[in-house]
Amino acid sequence: MTTEGLGPTPRGPHFHSPSIPHLDPAFSPPVSTPSRRWPLVTAGGLVVLALAAGAGAGGAAGYLTGRDTPPAAVATTGAVPADLVAAAARALPGVVSVQVGNGSGSGFAFDDQGHIVTNNHVVAAGGPITVVNADGRRLPATLIGTDPGNDIAVLQVDRSAGLPALPLAAPRTVRVGEPVLAVGSPLGLSGTVTAGIISAVDRPVRLGDESGRTAIQTDASINPGNSGGPLVNARGEVIGVNTAIATLEGGGNIGIGFAVPIDRARQVASTLINRG
């Protein structure tokens, strides 16, 4: 198995699910360029990709959903609003594109102090970091800390940038079958929103060199460049941090994506911020 990442020495998490016995757990990243095809494994096998994309894909605006629809206008079905348009409108202003060297990923505003959560593998290549917010402003960012084992990193921009922090879902509220949105910058297309459902919770995976981790599985379409972007529920609350996808030989999204649960991401991010 190989893993897509950033720059001349790609980095990223390698996932292994016990329920997929033919998934090769070996990690041997190839040299990567932005135009390179996704890596493949042997016929019939699966490959799991970290979702960083080359910045050369461009910063063209993607599918921007319902910016003018106020969250208060959402009709509800039980505890979960049925209208994902308002959820997208609530999430998009706090989502950024993260650019490092010749690669890019995604991130989201964590608090009102300018802290941004993304993936460790997005920033692992090193170099100056720039984030681009929803209105196209380019903001220099400082790396506050990383947790490779959980594939989480925290950046900080000047708080005067006014990035609106995204609301985080309450612990242990994610349900299989509930509708979700993946928000980020796949292939450099900023402000892209895709919809799906929660396919599984507590899916056993391996993050970096760590074992015994679990992830949220979703069929929302996520692709290289979505790394670090939020997975949000129909209330616009972050339930996970998009991290990787599985794909069959031949490439392409097959509706198997993984996100770090927000309960864990929140704890890790808070620890990194407190350490300074």
N, C-alpha and C positions, 0 to 999 in steps of 0.2 A: 504493500500500500504506500502511496505517496501523498504528500500534502502540499497544497498551494499556499503560498505566502507572499511576502513582500521582498523585493530587491533581489540581489544576486545570490543570496543564501537564504532561501525560503524557510520560514518558521511556521509552526502551527500545531494545533492539538491533533493527536491521532486517536481515533475512537475505536473501541472494540466492544461489541455487544455479544454477550454469551449466547444470545439467541441467533447469531449469524456466525456459525462455526467456521465458514470459509473466508471470513474477513481477515486478511493478513495483518497482524499487529505490528509488523516491522515498520520502522520509520527511517526512510532514506530519501530525503528531499532532493529533487533535481534542481539544476540551475533553471531559473524561470525568467521569462520576459513577459511584458504585458500582452503581447500578441500570441503567446504560446497556447496551444490547445490544452484542455484540462488533462491531467495525467490519467492513465488507464492501468488496470490490473489484468490478470489472466481472464480468459473467456469465462463468462458466467459469474465472475466475482463481483464484489462491490468495492468501490473506492469512496473514501470519506474525505471531503475537502474542507480545509479552512477557507473562509469566505472573503479573503482579501482579493481585490482586483487592481490591475494596473491603472494608474491615474491617466494614462494615455487614452483610456476609454472615453475621457471627456467629462465635463460637468454639466451636460445638457439637462434641463429640467425633465423629470420623469412624470409619472402619473400623479398629479396633485388632486386629492379628493376632497371636495366639500369644504374649502377653506372658509366660506361664508356662512356655513351652517352652525349655529350656536349649539353647544352641548345641551343646553336646557331644553331644546326642541325635540330631543330624542324620545320616541315612543318606547315603552318598556314591555317586555314579555317576562313576567316573573321578576327575577333579580337582575336579569341581563338585558340591556337595551337591544332592540332588534336592529336599529339603524347604525350600521358601521360608518356611515358618512360622518356623523358627528364625532365618532371615536377617532377617525383620521384627522379631522379638523382640530381636535384637542391635542393630538400627539405631534403633528407635523412641525409646529413652531419650535419645539424643543429638540428636534433631531438634527444632527449635523453630519457632514461629510468630514472624515479625518484623513488628511493627506500627509504621508511620510515618505520622503524620497520619491521613488517612481511608482509608488503603490498607494492605494487608498482603501479605506473601510468606512465604517459608520460609528456613530456614538449618540448619546443623548444626555441632556442636562439633568444632573442628579440633585442639585440643590440651588439655592439662590446666591451661592458664593462663587459661582463660575466653574464648579466641578463637573466634569463630563466623564461618564462611564463608557468604556469601549472594551475590546478584547486585547489581551496581552499580545497575541500574534500579529495584530495590526501594527503595533509600535515596536516589535522586537528587533526589527532590522536596524533601528537607531536612526539618528538624524533629526533635523528640524521638523517640528510638527505644526501643521496649520489646520484649523478647522474652518469649514465654510457653513454658515448658518442658513436658515430657510430663505432669507432675503438676499443671499449671495455675498454677504460680507465675509471677508477673509480675516481670521483672527489668529494671531500667534498663540500657541499653547505650550504649557510646561507639563512635563511628565512628573506627576506626584508620586506614583508608585505602581508596582505590578505584582500580580500573583499568578505565576505561570501555571501552577497546579490547578487553578480554577479558571485559567484563561481570562482573567479580568485585569484591566488597567484603569487608572484614574488620571485624567488630564485636568488642567485648570486654565481658564482664560480669564481676562479681566472681568470682574463682576459687573462693570459698567456696560458690558455688551448686552446685558439684560436678557440672557437666554432663559426662557421660562422652564422651570423644573417640571418634569413629567411626574404625575402621581404614580405611586407604586402600589400594587395590589396588596391586600392584606395577606398575611401568611396562610398557607395551606388552603387557599380558596380556588385553585385551578382545578377544573373538572374536564374529564375526557368528553369530547363532543362539543365543547363550547366554542363559539366563533372567535377568531383572532385575526389580527393584522400584523404582518411583518413590515416594518418601516425602515428605510435606509437608502443607500446609494449603490445598488447592484450595477456592476460594470460602469461605474461613474455616473449613473443616472440619478441625480439627487432628487429627494422628495418622492421616491417611488413607494407605493403602497400596494401590497398584495394580500389577499384574504384566504383563510382556510379555517381549519378547526384544530383543536388539540387532539392528537392521535393517541398519545400515551403520556403518562407522567411517571417519574421515577424510573426512566429507562437507563439501565446500567451502561456506562460508557467509561472510556479512559481518557483523561484530559492530561496532555503532556506526559510526564513520567508518573503521574498519579493513577491509582486504581481505586475502585470502590466509589466512584462518583456516579451521580445520576443526573439525567437531563430531561427536559420537556421535549417530546417529539411532536412535530406539527407537519401538516401537509400544505401549509401556506408556501407559496413559491418563493424561495430564497436562493440567492445566487452569489457568486464571488463579488465582494464589495458590500454585502449585507453584514459582514462581520462587525459585531459591536453594536449594531442597531437594536432597537427594542422590539420585542414581541408583545403586543398589547391586546387586552381583552376588549369587549364591546363597550366598555365604559371609558376606554382610552387610558386604562391603567397598565403600567408595565408589569408583565408577568414573567418575562425572561429576557436574556441577552442572546441574540442570534449568534451562533458560533460555527456551525458546520452543516454540511449536507452529505447524504450518501447518494451515489449514482452508480448505475450499471455501466459496463463497458460500452463505450460509444459516447459517454458524456451526457449532460443535460440533467435538469431537475426531474426527479421521479417522485416528488412529494414526500420525501423523508428528510426532514430538517431537524436540527437539535438546537436547543437554547439552554443556557445556564439559568436555573430557576432564580427568580428575583429574590427569594428569601436568602439564598446563599450570596448572590451578587451584592445585595444591600449590606450584608454583614462584612464581606470582604472590602467593599468600597469604603465603608465607614472606618474600618481598621486602617486602611491605607491613608485616608485623609487625616485621621488622628495622629498617625506617625509622622505626618508632614513630609 
